[in-house]
Amino acid sequence: MDEFNDFLKEQLKDPKIKAEYQALEPEFAIIQAMIDARKLKVITQKELSERTGIAQGDISKLENGNGNPSIKTLQRLAAAMDMSLKIEFIPN
């Protein structure tokens, strides 16, 4: 992992790459929050699928960054894990 972090640090010296990386940060944060919540509850994607009625393949796509979940979908996922969804606007 250190090699990747070193590589990323080097790449982020380029202002264009840094801007693109920062633009993707909110998406990555949502993905990571979904994965962390599911792991905290110790449930599989299949179990989450059964609880939500969302296909396991669709949950996998969301966790891999290949989907664009609506707020309603995020709320369903949170509710199925006995959690609440919180979205914030924070000052730059």
Protein Blocks (a to p, Z undefined) as FASTA:
>chain_A
ZZmmmmmmmmmmpmklmmmmmmmmmmmmmmmmmmmmmmmnopafklmmmmnopafklmmm
mmnopaccdfklmmmmmmmnopacddddddZZ
